[in-house]
Amino acid sequence: MLKYFNGSGASIGQRNLPDACRRLTSEMTTATRTVEPRWPATIALLAVGGLRLALPESLSIGPNWLLLTLVGVLLIPTVWARRRGDYKANQILGYVLASIVTVDMVWSLSLLITALPSHKETSYDLLRSASALWFTNILVFASWYWRLDAGGPYARELCGVQKGAFLFPQMTLDPQTKREMGEHSWSPGFVDYLFLAFNTSVAFSPTDCPVLSRWAKILMMIQALISFATVVLVAARAVNIL
């Protein structure tokens, strides 16, 4: 648990919070909130770099180890900024990391699509690459949902879910039911967004979590389209259509 104070005792992270969240915390004398763990999101980014190793070099930018190395290097200042309480720097570096893995995924998918008619890659390489990109798609968009929803993880720690893009089932419960379930201080974590991204890729819909924001709807449409294209490519290759 962490304590956050207003006034002259405000931390660097509090001063860098969005205005709406900063106004809310300034009205609090002392508040105690559970710190959301960052290690699931870190493992997800490293997993994206690891999945890149499954792609042949002809379907990727540079050598296979490049993305994993780049992610590992950028994670160092990202973690360091959070340890210092520099919310803004941590947020910017997080966006940079998410953008890099997104561009790499889209580029590899485009190379995979163009490689199909030429038949230069073996069937095994194509199926392995498509499977790796399908899982990468889930992890990449889970990272985006986690970083963007309700101002990001740090803002959710201090302010809760203010004007979130997703309506999770726990958010619809009345206060008494939340207390009875032990969820009175519930806030979505990375696993919740990973579950959301997984359902979007598998069922092409958010299932139990309505989407409220337009930017979230656009991202989910893009994710579902990428997942659908990847599945179609795998199925087409399996029956030797392409």
Secondary structure by P-SEA (a helix, b strand, c coil): cbbbbcccccccccccccaaaaaaaaaccbbbbbbccaaaaaaaaaaaaaaaaaccccccccccaaaaaaaaaaaaaaaaaaaacaaaaaaaaaaaaaaaaaaaaaaaaaaaaaacccccccaaaaaaaaaaaaaaaaaaaaaaaaacccccaaaaacccccccccccccccccaaaaaaaccccccccaaaaaaaaaaaaacccccccccccaaaaaaaaaaaaaaaaaaaaaaaaaaccc
